[in-house]
Amino acid sequence: MKVSFGSWAFSFGPYSRHPIPLEKVAEKLAATGYDGIELCGFPPYVTPNRYPTPAERRLLASRLEGLNLSVSSYVPDFTMVNPVVEANRDRYLDVFRCNLEICHDLGSPSLRVDSIAAPGSILDAEYLDCFRRVAALWHDAAEIAATAGIRIIWEFEPGFVFNKPSEIVEMYERVGHPNFQILFDTGHAYLCGVIGARQHGDAETLDGGVCEFLQLLSGRIGHIHLADTDGTLYGDETTTHCPLGAGSLDWKRIGPLLKAIPAVEWWCVDLSFWPGSWDLLESSLSFVRQLMA
């Protein structure tokens, strides 16, 4: 198992006004002992505008390799092509293909997607059609990505629609493509499976919490984000991430279940929106190493 760190932690939230340069982030991760970096495709990091040519992207990959860092996954920006909107289908796939090329040039094994639309933004009468539309779109995207040898990983969370446990299973089944898998963020799993935060209609929770969530998604998980949480929402939108071991998750029970997931190569530490995450790199890596042991 290899450990990476999500670079967006140093460009989102508290760091948004003064993002830490990607080069400095990579150097610090390498010096700390991480195996890889998860690349943020939002400004000011690895965007199509910032790295418009294959040569520039391969140069970045070469620099990371020189630091003994691999790319664990690529997280592109799809916010301008909301997949629940029928008129966005072709534009979404165009943006997807563009980011897939970046993903390929970086040597990333996977590309992350989410449902973009905020909870409450879809009328009850349109909800099922939107769900099916996104599933069909991601099926086509997964087929396109398969030709490049890159997996599609979907990150569910309370900040976006289709975040009930049953919806996540149904989305996986409806997409129905072997190149499509679930990105399991432990913090998001707590908010979605224990708290039932920002769900459409009646809240749906799991008595067994995150552990039951992992079992429910058995055979469907392709990537892991490690995040702790106190069970609250950040900005009333998404999961509050906090330092590993400082939140509500029962890591002694969760750890063995994470280790038992087959064919997952990377565990990525996610401290998105947490102030002071720059000073938590060493302690986070130590926590993950102990969890693995």
C-alpha positions, 0 to 999 in steps of 0.5 A, spaced: 500 500 500 502 506 498 500 513 501 499 520 498 497 527 500 491 531 496 494 537 494 488 541 494 489 542 501 493 547 500 489 551 495 482 550 497 479 554 503 484 557 508 489 557 503 485 559 497 488 567 498 495 564 498 496 557 495 502 554 496 506 553 490 505 546 487 513 545 486 513 547 494 508 542 496 511 536 492 518 537 495 515 537 502 511 531 501 517 528 498 521 530 504 516 527 509 516 520 506 510 520 502 510 515 496 505 520 491 501 526 490 494 527 488 494 532 483 488 538 484 486 540 477 483 546 479 486 553 479 492 554 480 494 547 480 494 542 474 489 545 469 488 545 462 490 552 461 496 552 466 499 545 463 496 546 455 501 541 452 503 534 453 510 536 453 509 541 459 505 535 463 510 530 462 515 535 464 511 535 471 511 528 471 518 527 470 519 532 476 515 529 480 518 522 479 525 526 480 522 527 487 520 519 487 513 521 487 508 518 483 501 521 482 496 517 485 490 520 482 488 526 478 482 531 480 479 535 474 474 541 475 468 539 471 464 545 475 462 548 468 459 542 465 454 540 471 452 532 469 445 532 471 443 537 466 441 534 459 444 539 455 451 539 458 452 532 455 456 533 449 460 539 453 461 534 459 464 529 455 469 534 451 471 536 458 472 529 460 476 527 454 481 534 455 482 532 462 483 524 460 489 526 456 492 530 462 491 524 466 494 520 461 500 525 460 501 525 468 501 517 469 495 517 473 492 511 474 485 514 475 481 520 474 476 523 479 469 525 478 463 527 482 455 529 481 457 537 481 449 539 483 448 541 490 443 537 494 436 541 493 437 543 486 433 538 483 426 537 483 422 531 486 419 530 479 426 530 475 430 527 480 430 520 478 431 522 470 437 526 473 440 520 476 439 515 470 442 521 466 448 521 470 449 514 470 449 513 463 454 519 462 459 516 466 458 509 463 460 512 456 466 516 460 468 510 463 468 506 456 472 512 453 477 512 459 478 504 458 481 505 452 487 510 455 487 505 461 485 509 466 479 508 471 474 513 473 473 513 480 466 517 483 467 521 490 460 521 493 459 526 499 454 531 502 456 537 498 453 533 492 447 530 490 446 522 490 449 521 497 445 516 500 448 509 501 443 506 497 443 511 491 451 510 491 450 502 490 445 503 485 449 508 481 455 503 481 450 498 478 446 503 473 453 505 470 455 498 470 462 498 467 468 495 470 472 501 469 468 505 474 469 504 481 467 508 488 472 513 491 471 512 499 472 518 503 472 516 510 470 522 512 464 523 507 462 516 509 461 518 516 457 524 514 453 520 509 452 514 512 452 516 520 449 523 520 445 523 513 447 530 511 444 533 506 440 527 503 434 528 498 428 526 501 428 522 508 435 521 511 438 514 510 443 512 515 447 505 517 446 502 524 453 500 523 456 506 521 462 507 516 464 499 517 457 497 515 458 502 509 465 499 507 461 492 507 455 495 503 460 497 498 464 491 498 467 489 491 466 496 488 471 501 491 477 503 487 480 508 491 481 511 498 481 518 501 483 518 509 479 523 512 477 524 520 471 528 521 467 531 527 460 530 524 459 537 522 459 541 515 464 545 513 460 552 510 454 548 511 456 544 504 461 539 505 464 534 510 468 538 515 475 534 515 480 534 521 486 531 523 486 524 523 485 521 530 482 527 532 475 526 530 469 521 530 471 515 526 473 509 530 479 507 526 481 501 530 475 498 527 475 501 520 483 500 519 482 492 518 476 493 513 480 498 509 486 494 509 482 488 506 479 491 500 482 488 494 486 491 488 486 498 492 493 501 491 493 508 494 491 511 500 490 518 500 490 523 506 485 528 505 485 535 509 481 539 505 479 546 508 483 544 514 487 550 517 494 548 518 494 542 514 501 544 512 504 542 519 500 536 519 504 532 514 508 528 518 503 526 523 498 524 518 503 520 515 505 517 521 498 515 523 497 512 516 503 508 517 500 505 524 494 504 521 497 500 516 501 496 521 
